[in-house]
Amino acid sequence: MVNRRDFVWSAAAGVGAMTAMSSEILTAAQEAREATMSLNVVYPNREGARFDTAYYRSSHIPLAMKVMKASRVMLIEGVPNGAAAAPYVMIAHFEFPSADALKAALANPAMADVRADVAKFTDIAPTVMLGKSL
């Protein structure tokens, strides 16, 4: 059984950096559903980095969603942990209903426009990770 106090404390201690998962809290419906695919774009933080969050949210993300036709996107903006800077400026987690949908998104020729748009809001080279959400 998950202790709520310990769960809340561990989640608060790792804001933006931790996901707690227990097989006890998964329902049969969650276990039976098909895994979704994701494209995760991670912008590592570094001193002197440029990242225009306003442009990213108002222009880049709508462009990316239009081109990739993702089911949804979750943006996670890094925040300092006390005196320590956030390790990442931003993480974009795009979800797709299937591997085929993700493959089609990445093969879309208009992805060249999405990649070219990156220079308009940052000088950070992002790390890209494909994933499977269970």
ZAMARGU-4260 file (C-alpha; in steps of 0.2 Angstrom, whole numbers, plus 5000, padded with zeros to 4 digits):
<rodrens>
0) 5000/5000/5000 | 5006/5017/4996 | 5009/5029/5011 | 5001/5045/5006 | 5013/5056/5016
5) 5028/5048/5010 | 5022/5049/4992 | 5018/5067/4993 | 5035/5071/5001 | 5044/5061/4988
10) 5035/5070/4974 | 5038/5087/4982 | 5056/5084/4984 | 5058/5080/4966 | 5047/5093/4958
15) 5049/5090/4939 | 5061/5076/4941 | 5052/5061/4948 | 5038/5050/4944 | 5032/5038/4957
20) 5023/5023/4951 | 5017/5008/4960 | 5009/4992/4952 | 4997/4993/4967 | 4989/5009/4960
25) 4987/5003/4942 | 4970/4998/4937 | 4966/4983/4926 | 4960/4995/4913 | 4977/5005/4913
30) 4986/4988/4912 | 4976/4982/4897 | 4976/4998/4887 | 4988/5000/4872 | 5004/5009/4876
35) 5005/5027/4868 | 5021/5033/4860 | 5029/5049/4864 | 5042/5061/4857 | 5051/5070/4871
40) 5061/5085/4867 | 5073/5090/4882 | 5082/5107/4883 | 5096/5106/4895 | 5100/5121/4905
45) 5117/5129/4904 | 5124/5146/4910 | 5120/5160/4897 | 5108/5149/4887 | 5094/5158/4878
50) 5076/5152/4878 | 5061/5162/4874 | 5047/5154/4883 | 5034/5166/4877 | 5038/5162/4859
55) 5040/5144/4862 | 5022/5142/4869 | 5013/5154/4858 | 5022/5150/4841 | 5033/5135/4841
60) 5022/5123/4850 | 5006/5127/4840 | 5017/5124/4824 | 5024/5107/4830 | 5006/5101/4835
65) 5000/5106/4818 | 5013/5097/4809 | 5015/5082/4819 | 4996/5080/4823 | 5001/5074/4841
70) 4986/5069/4852 | 4992/5081/4865 | 5008/5089/4872 | 5013/5092/4890 | 5026/5106/4893
75) 5037/5105/4909 | 5046/5121/4913 | 5062/5118/4924 | 5062/5128/4941 | 5076/5130/4953
80) 5078/5118/4968 | 5083/5130/4981 | 5100/5137/4976 | 5102/5124/4962 | 5097/5129/4945
85) 5085/5118/4935 | 5094/5105/4925 | 5083/5107/4911 | 5075/5123/4904 | 5060/5114/4896
90) 5054/5097/4892 | 5040/5094/4879 | 5031/5078/4880 | 5021/5075/4864 | 5010/5060/4864
95) 5004/5049/4849 | 4991/5035/4849 | 5002/5023/4840 | 5020/5019/4834 | 5013/5022/4816
100) 5006/5040/4821 | 5023/5044/4828 | 5032/5037/4812 | 5021/5048/4801 | 5024/5063/4811
105) 5043/5062/4810 | 5042/5058/4791 | 5031/5073/4788 | 5042/5085/4776 | 5035/5100/4786
110) 5046/5094/4801 | 5060/5104/4792 | 5050/5120/4796 | 5048/5114/4814 | 5067/5111/4816
115) 5071/5128/4807 | 5060/5137/4820 | 5070/5131/4835 | 5083/5145/4831 | 5070/5158/4834
120) 5068/5154/4852 | 5084/5145/4859 | 5102/5142/4856 | 5101/5126/4866 | 5103/5110/4856
125) 5089/5099/4862 | 5090/5080/4866 | 5076/5070/4858 | 5070/5054/4865 | 5056/5042/4858
130) 5046/5034/4872 | 5032/5022/4875 | 5020/5026/4889 | 5013/5012/4898
</rodrens>
